[in-house]
Amino acid sequence: MGMATTTPARELVQSLGELCERGLMVDAWRQAEAFAPLKTWSGVEACGLGARIASHVGAARLSTRLAVRAWRPDPPPPEAQ
C-alpha cells in the first residue's frame, strides 16, 4: 500500500518559492516540514519546489523522488499495476 500524500495550498507554495528566491533554503525547508514532511507532498508545482528545496539542503534522494513525482503526477492505470 502506498504512502498517503498531501498537497500544500498554493499560498504556501508561493511563500516557500519566495524564500527560495531570496536564498533562504533552510527557512523554506523548516516551513515546508512544519506543514507536512516533504516526502508526503503531491502536486506538480509543490513537488517541483520541494525537489528544489530538498536538493539545496542535501537531501538528494528525496529531491529525486519529488522530481519524479512532479513529472509523473497521476497514478498508473490499474492494468499497468
RAHU-V266386 format. One line per field, one symbol per residue. ss: DSSP state (H for helix, E for strand, C for the rest). psi: psi as a letter, one per 40 degrees, with the letter a starting at -180 (. if undefined). A space follows every 50 residues. Layout:
ss = ???
psi = ???
This chain:
ss = CCCCCECCCHHHHHHHHHHHHCCCHHHHHHHHHHHCCHHHECCHHHHHHH HHHHHHCCCHHHHHHHHHHHHCCCCCCHHHC
psi = hiiiihhiiddddddddddddeegdddddddddddihdeeiihddddddd dddddeeegddddddddddddgdiiiidde.
